[in-house]
Structures are given as C-alpha cells and as structure tokens.
Amino acid sequence: MDFAIPKEITDLLVRIDDFIEREIKPLEQQDDNIRFFDHRREWARTDFEHGGLPRKDWEALLGEMRRRADKAGFLRLALPEEFGGKNIGNLAMAIIREHLAAKGLGLHNDLQNETSVVGNFPQVLMFRDFGTEEQKKIYLEKMLEGKARIAFGLTEPKHGSDATWMETRAVKDGNGWRINGEKMWNTGVHTATHDMVFVRTSGPDGDARGLTCLIVPMDAEGVKIEEYMWTFNMPTDHARVSFTNVWVPDGAVFGPVDNGLVLARHFVHENRIRQAASGVGAAQYCINESIDYANTRKPFGKPLSRNQAIQWPLVELQTECEMVRWLIYRTAWEMDRMTGPEIQLYLSDKVSMCNYRGNRLVCDAADQAMQVHGGMGYSRHKPFEHIYRHHRRYRITEGSEEIQMRNVAGHMFGYIGKNRPRQ
C-alpha cells in the first residue's frame, strides 16, 4: 500500500500556490480589499440595513477572483473535461481543499461563501446526470459562466433532516404543475435566477417515493422571499421563501417524477468529503498558529509553550488531525475507484465518519486557539472566531452530526449498506 501523495497532485499544489501569490494576494490588498478579511470583515461584507445580505462590492470581489481562477485553469479542475475541467477526482480535491484551508483566511478560499480558486460545482453534475437535453442547453453553460444561478430548496420551516415529511406540494395542472408551500434556509436566492424546489407530488408523508424536484424561476408569480435568516456567521443569504399557487410547465421537472431524492443524494458524498478536508486544513491552521504564539509569548519570564497545560491540548488536536486526515485521504482514494451507487453501498459510512469528525475537529481547534491566544484570540483581530462561526454550521447542515452517526450505525448494524440482509 502506497501512502505517497501522487506527484501530479503535489505539482498542482505548487502551481496553485504560485497563482495565488501572483494574482490573488495582490487583488486581496488592492483598494483596501483586505477589509473583507481583517477585523472589519463581518461589517465590510454585510449590508445590515438591507436584510443582512452580502454587500455587492464583496460579491463582486469574489466574482473577480473566480474569473481569474477560471482564466488560469484552476476553477473547473474538479469538473469533467466536457465542461472545461480536468476531472481530478476526490483525492486531489480533498488534498487541495485541506491545503487551501490551512493557509488561513483569504480571498483564495473564503469560508463564509464556500468560494475558492478551485471550485465545487455539484449542480453542474446534477444537470449532466439528470437534466433533459433542453435543460442542459438552457442552463449548463450559463451556470458555468455565472449567468444562471440556481438555488436549492429542500429544507422547510417544520422539516429539516426529515425531508420525506416535507409539506410543500405540487399537483398536476394542465401541461404543468401548481406549487404551494414554503422552503427554509433557501441559500443564494438573493442572486438566483431559479430555484430547485423539492415537492411532494404523490404518496403519504414520510414515504421516500413521491418527491419531485421542479426548477422554478425566481421571478415566477407567487414566489416570495419572506425573510433572510440572520445567523451566527454573517452576512446571510439564507432565506425563507414561500410558493403560492406557483405554476411551472412540465419542462420544469428535473430528474425522475416521484423519485426526486436521488438528486438530493447525488452530490452529498463529494461535498461531505471535501467539507471534512477543509475542516482538517482549518484545524491545522489553528494548531500551527497556536504553536507559533506559544513559542513567542513569554508570561512570567518563559515561553508559554513550556507549560504542559498548553502542550497537551494541542497534542490531542494534532493527533486527531493526523488520524482524520488519513481517513479522509483513504476514503477519497477509494471513492475514486467506485461508482456513485457503489459509494452509497460500500463507503457511505466512511464518508460520514470523515465528515462529522472533521467538522467537530475544526471547532475544537478554533476554540483552543482562542484559549491559547487569550484576549487577542477572542478578538476579531485574529481569525479564530470567524473559523469557528463558519465551521460550526457544518455540524448541523448537509447532514447533522447525528444524521452522520446514524448513517454509520446503519452500516454497522445492518439497517443499510453492505451489511443489510437481503430481502
């Protein structure tokens, strides 16, 4: 078994670092753009007088970063060749995500927006695998160019992890569908042209069958953004959206009618493994910064690092960092050798392990970094509070810790996955 990182990946990291130093770091310093990353970051990014939405100049800066990364050939690396990518795979993406997060806050890899010089495009792959030929013509290239933005509406005010109990309904109406209901945490609708809205089209509440995804224009009659939910991590683009007698044509059906959950599950494994890798990278950044500070800070006439009360918590974090990192690498490596259905059957539990332990690790590391740095660690002049606020949400979203652990238990005890008894 070879544990060496493939040379093509290490060479790629060098090229990415060079691009960041040449183009992204100067852009970060230009026109006081550093205000989006220093102690002013939350205020610089957030338009508190207009719903707490991201400021336009902040999103314009992110757009310029993506444009430059795309021109340099990095933004689409994870996409298939047919979309201008290199199809570099899950192991490469995990290593890149960790590497970028370990650099700390910066325009190269922003935490709050999940925007990076190496992009993540799960919805493009959804259209490739589930879209009709007409839908591919309408949306795909526009999505890659940033001219079409499609939000994702699954969660509801009364239903989160229990998605099969959603109350939003769509009924057949002529040559289309009539939608009524609400969606919660409908992220990105402030700039979205369309929304993927999951609705019940048949069957009883709680049944995995009977759910359908419809592509709804945000300017359709009856679509209303009710409010933006202010969060621990601001600015917000997480909305509560209502759909009142909204009509869409049959061409809006995305994927199979009554089996829409296959779309929701389509990209979770890739997203979760990359999210876990970012957590390890950010945790490593917090550990490294704490070590450097402890070696230079000299209370009572000696380096802070001489105290075992400082050493041992960081030793625990570094040990877990190593363990989770190699579990992620191994799992991502195995994912690259399986199809989607095979991953669901044989590897879903390992992805869940990576995800919930990686998310928990970075929160613990950010908290310890605050403690080591004392008052400055608690201040916004250090990035630890921002790292904590960002990563804390992932212990809830995209499958909470409890959902991830339930998935692992299902594989262990034979309720789901490879250990499930044949019926």
C-alpha positions in Angstrom: 0.0 0.0 0.0 1.5 3.3 -1.1 0.7 6.3 1.1 2.6 8.8 -1.0 0.6 11.7 -2.4 0.8 11.4 -6.3 3.3 13.7 -7.9 0.7 15.2 -10.2 -1.2 16.5 -7.1 1.9 17.9 -5.4 2.9 19.6 -8.7 -0.7 21.0 -8.9 -0.4 22.5 -5.4 2.8 24.3 -6.4 1.0 25.8 -9.4 -2.0 26.8 -7.4 0.2 28.5 -4.7 2.1 30.4 -7.4 -1.1 31.6 -8.9 -2.4 32.8 -5.5 0.8 34.7 -4.8 0.9 36.3 -8.3 -2.8 37.2 -8.8 -5.0 36.6 -5.8 -2.8 38.1 -3.0 -2.3 41.4 -4.8 -6.1 41.6 -5.5 -6.7 41.0 -1.8 -4.6 44.0 -0.9 -5.9 46.3 -3.7 -8.4 49.1 -3.0 -8.5 48.1 0.7 -10.0 44.7 -0.1 -8.2 43.4 2.9 -11.1 44.9 4.9 -13.1 41.8 3.9 -10.6 39.6 5.8 -9.2 41.6 8.7 -11.0 42.6 11.9 -13.6 44.6 9.8 -14.6 41.5 7.8 -18.1 40.9 9.1 -19.1 44.6 8.8 -17.4 45.0 5.4 -19.2 42.0 4.0 -22.7 42.6 5.5 -25.3 45.1 4.4 -27.0 45.2 7.8 -29.5 47.8 6.6 -30.8 45.6 3.8 -31.7 42.3 5.4 -28.1 41.4 6.4 -27.3 40.4 2.8 -23.8 40.3 1.3 -22.7 43.7 0.1 -22.4 44.0 -3.7 -18.7 45.0 -3.6 -17.9 41.9 -1.6 -19.7 39.6 -4.0 -18.1 41.5 -6.9 -14.6 40.8 -5.5 -15.4 37.1 -5.2 -16.6 37.1 -8.8 -13.4 38.7 -9.9 -11.4 36.0 -8.0 -13.4 33.3 -9.7 -12.9 34.9 -13.1 -9.2 35.0 -12.7 -9.1 31.4 -11.4 -11.1 30.2 -14.3 -8.8 32.0 -16.8 -5.8 30.4 -15.2 -7.4 27.0 -15.5 -8.0 26.2 -11.8 -11.6 27.0 -11.1 -13.0 24.0 -13.0 -10.4 21.4 -12.1 -12.9 19.0 -10.5 -15.3 19.1 -13.4 -15.2 16.6 -16.3 -13.4 17.6 -19.5 -16.6 18.2 -21.3 -17.1 21.3 -19.1 -13.6 22.6 -19.3 -12.3 20.7 -16.3 -9.7 18.1 -15.6 -11.8 15.6 -13.6 -9.0 15.4 -11.0 -11.0 13.2 -8.6 -11.9 13.1 -4.9 -8.4 12.5 -3.5 -7.0 15.5 -5.4 -9.9 17.7 -4.3 -9.6 16.6 -0.7 -5.9 17.4 -0.6 -6.4 20.8 -2.4 -9.3 21.8 0.0 -7.2 20.9 3.0 -4.1 22.8 1.6 -6.1 26.0 0.9 -7.8 26.0 4.3 -4.5 25.5 6.1 -3.4 28.9 4.7 -6.0 30.7 6.8 -8.4 33.4 5.8 -8.1 34.9 2.4 -9.6 35.6 -1.0 -8.1 32.3 -2.3 -10.5 30.2 -0.2 -13.3 32.1 1.6 -15.1 30.3 4.3 -18.3 32.2 4.6 -19.2 31.9 0.9 -17.5 28.5 0.1 -15.8 30.3 -2.8 -12.4 29.0 -3.8 -9.8 29.3 -6.6 -10.7 25.6 -7.2 -14.4 25.5 -7.4 -17.1 23.0 -6.4 -19.9 22.6 -8.9 -22.3 19.9 -7.6 -25.3 21.3 -9.5 -23.5 21.2 -12.8 -23.1 17.5 -12.4 -26.7 17.2 -11.4 -27.7 18.7 -14.7 -25.3 16.5 -16.6 -26.7 13.3 -15.0 -30.4 14.2 -14.6 -31.2 17.1 -16.9 -33.1 16.8 -20.1 -31.3 17.8 -23.3 -33.4 21.0 -23.3 -32.4 21.8 -19.7 -28.8 21.2 -20.4 -28.9 23.7 -23.3 -30.7 26.3 -21.2 -28.7 26.1 -18.0 -25.3 24.4 -18.2 -23.1 26.9 -19.9 -24.9 29.8 -18.3 -24.2 28.3 -14.9 -20.5 27.9 -15.7 -20.3 31.5 -16.9 -22.2 32.8 -13.8 -25.2 34.0 -15.9 -27.6 31.5 -14.3 -27.6 30.8 -10.6 -29.8 28.0 -9.2 -30.6 27.8 -5.5 -31.5 24.6 -3.7 -34.8 24.4 -1.8 -35.2 21.2 0.3 -35.5 22.2 3.9 -38.8 23.6 5.3 -39.7 25.6 8.4 -41.0 22.5 10.1 -38.8 19.9 8.4 -35.1 19.6 8.1 -33.4 16.2 8.4 -36.9 14.6 8.0 -37.1 15.7 4.3 -39.6 12.9 3.4 -42.1 14.7 5.6 -42.0 18.0 3.6 -45.3 19.8 3.3 -44.7 21.7 0.1 -47.0 20.2 -2.5 -47.3 20.2 -6.3 -50.3 19.0 -8.2 -50.7 18.4 -11.9 -52.4 21.4 -13.6 -52.8 21.1 -17.4 -49.4 20.8 -19.0 -47.6 21.8 -15.8 -47.6 21.8 -12.0 -49.1 24.0 -9.4 -46.9 24.5 -6.3 -47.8 25.6 -2.7 -45.6 25.6 0.3 -42.5 27.1 2.0 -38.8 26.5 2.0 -36.3 27.4 4.7 -32.6 28.1 4.5 -33.0 28.5 0.8 -29.4 29.7 0.3 -28.4 32.1 -2.5 -31.9 33.2 -3.7 -30.9 36.8 -3.5 -29.0 36.4 -6.7 -30.5 33.2 -8.0 -32.3 33.1 -11.4 -34.0 29.8 -10.5 -34.6 27.5 -7.5 -34.6 23.7 -7.3 -37.8 23.2 -5.3 -38.4 19.7 -3.9 -42.1 19.0 -3.5 -44.4 16.1 -2.7 -46.3 15.0 -5.9 -47.7 11.7 -4.6 -47.7 9.2 -1.7 -48.0 9.7 2.1 -45.9 11.8 4.4 -42.7 10.0 5.3 -42.5 8.0 2.1 -39.2 8.4 0.2 -41.2 7.9 -3.0 -43.5 10.6 -4.2 -41.0 13.5 -4.1 -40.1 15.5 -7.2 -37.7 18.4 -8.0 -39.0 21.3 -10.0 -36.9 24.1 -11.4 -38.8 27.3 -10.6 -37.9 30.8 -11.9 -37.4 33.2 -9.0 -39.4 35.8 -10.8 -42.4 33.5 -11.3 -45.7 34.8 -10.0 -46.3 33.6 -6.4 -42.7 33.2 -5.5 -41.9 35.4 -2.5 -38.7 35.8 -0.3 -40.3 36.2 3.1 -37.2 37.0 5.1 -33.5 36.4 5.4 -32.5 34.4 8.5 -29.7 36.1 10.4 -27.1 33.6 11.6 -24.1 33.1 13.7 -22.0 33.7 10.6 -22.9 36.9 8.7 -23.7 38.1 6.1 -26.7 35.9 5.3 -28.1 34.6 2.0 -30.3 32.0 3.8 -34.0 32.8 3.1 -37.4 31.6 3.9 -39.3 31.5 0.6 -43.0 31.0 0.0 -44.6 29.5 -3.1 -48.3 30.4 -3.5 -50.1 28.9 -6.5 -46.9 29.0 -8.5 -47.3 27.3 -11.9 -44.4 25.8 -13.8 -44.6 23.8 -17.1 -43.8 20.1 -17.4 -40.3 21.1 -18.7 -39.5 22.3 -15.2 -39.5 18.7 -13.9 -35.8 18.0 -13.0 -35.0 14.3 -12.8 -37.5 11.5 -12.2 -41.0 12.3 -11.1 -41.7 10.9 -7.6 -38.1 9.9 -7.1 -36.5 13.4 -6.6 -34.5 12.3 -3.6 -31.9 10.7 -5.9 -31.0 14.3 -6.8 -30.6 15.4 -3.2 -28.4 12.4 -2.6 -26.4 12.8 -5.8 -23.6 15.0 -4.6 -23.6 14.6 -0.8 -20.6 12.2 -0.7 -18.3 14.5 -2.7 -19.5 17.5 -0.8 -19.1 15.9 2.6 -15.6 14.6 2.0 -14.4 18.0 0.7 -16.0 19.7 3.6 -14.2 17.4 6.0 -10.9 18.1 4.3 -11.4 21.8 4.7 -12.1 21.2 8.3 -8.8 19.4 8.8 -7.0 22.2 6.9 -8.5 24.9 9.0 -7.8 22.9 12.2 -4.2 22.6 11.2 -4.0 26.3 10.7 -5.4 26.9 14.2 -2.9 24.4 15.7 0.1 25.9 13.8 -0.8 29.5 14.8 -1.2 28.4 18.5 2.2 26.7 18.5 3.9 29.8 17.0 2.2 32.1 19.5 3.0 29.8 22.5 6.7 29.8 21.5 6.9 33.6 21.3 4.6 34.7 24.1 6.6 34.8 27.5 4.4 35.3 30.5 6.2 35.0 33.8 9.5 35.1 32.0 9.3 31.9 30.0 7.7 30.8 26.7 4.0 29.8 27.1 4.9 26.6 25.3 6.8 25.4 28.2 3.6 24.7 30.1 2.0 21.3 29.7 -1.4 22.9 30.1 -0.7 24.5 26.7 1.1 21.5 25.1 -1.2 18.7 25.9 -4.5 20.0 24.4 -2.5 20.9 21.2 -1.0 17.4 21.2 -4.5 15.9 21.4 -5.7 18.1 18.5 -2.6 17.3 16.3 -3.1 13.6 16.9 -6.7 13.7 15.9 -5.7 15.9 12.9 -3.4 13.2 11.7 -6.0 10.4 12.1 -8.8 12.2 10.4 -6.6 13.5 7.6 -5.5 9.9 6.7 -9.1 8.6 7.0 -10.2 11.3 4.5 -7.3 10.6 2.1 -8.0 6.8 2.2 -11.8 7.3 1.8 -11.4 9.8 -1.1 -8.9 7.4 -2.8 -11.5 4.6 -2.5 -14.3 6.9 -3.8 -12.2 7.5 -7.0 -12.3 3.7 -7.6 -16.1 3.3 -7.2 -19.3 4.4 -9.0 -21.9 6.6 -7.2 -24.1 3.6 -6.3 -21.1 1.6 -5.1 -20.0 4.5 -2.8 -23.6 4.7 -1.4 -23.5 0.9 -0.6 -19.9 0.3 0.5 -18.4 3.7 1.5 -21.1 6.0 2.8 -20.3 5.2 6.4 -16.7 6.2 6.0 -17.7 9.5 4.3 -19.9 10.2 7.3 -17.1 9.4 9.7 -14.8 11.8 7.9 -17.5 14.5 7.8 -18.6 14.6 11.4 -15.2 14.1 12.9 -13.6 16.7 10.6 -16.3 19.3 11.4 -16.0 18.7 15.2 -12.2 18.8 15.0 -12.0 22.3 13.5 -14.4 23.7 16.0 -12.3 22.2 18.9 -9.1 23.6 17.3 -10.5 27.1 16.8 -11.8 27.1 20.4 -8.4 26.0 21.7 -6.6 28.6 19.6 -8.7 31.3 21.2 -7.7 30.0 24.6 -4.0 29.8 23.8 -4.1 33.4 22.4 -6.0 34.7 25.3 -7.8 38.1 24.8 -6.4 38.5 21.3 -7.7 35.1 20.4 -11.2 36.2 21.4 -10.9 39.4 19.4 -11.7 39.8 15.7 -8.1 40.8 15.1 -7.4 37.0 15.0 -9.3 34.8 12.6 -10.3 32.1 15.1 -13.8 33.4 15.8 -14.5 33.5 12.1 -13.2 30.0 11.6 -15.3 28.7 14.5 -18.5 30.5 13.3 -18.2 29.2 9.8 -17.4 25.6 10.6 -19.9 25.3 13.4 -22.7 25.3 11.0 -21.5 22.1 9.3 -22.2 20.2 12.4 -25.8 20.9 11.5 -26.1 21.4 7.8 -25.7 18.9 4.9 -26.4 16.2 7.4 -26.0 16.9 11.1 -23.6 15.0 13.3 -26.5 12.9 14.5 -27.5 12.1 10.9 -24.0 11.2 10.0 -23.6 8.9 13.1 -27.0 7.3 12.3 -25.7 6.5 8.8 -22.5 4.9 10.3 -24.7 2.9 12.7 -26.9 1.8 9.9 -23.9 0.2 8.1 -22.6 -1.3 11.4 -25.8 -2.9 12.5 -27.1 -3.9 9.1 -30.0 -1.5 8.6 -28.5 0.0 5.4 -25.4 -0.5 3.2 -23.4 -3.6 2.5 -24.3 -5.3 5.8 -28.1 -5.1 5.2 -29.7 -8.5 4.9 -31.1 -9.4 1.5 -34.9 -9.3 1.4 
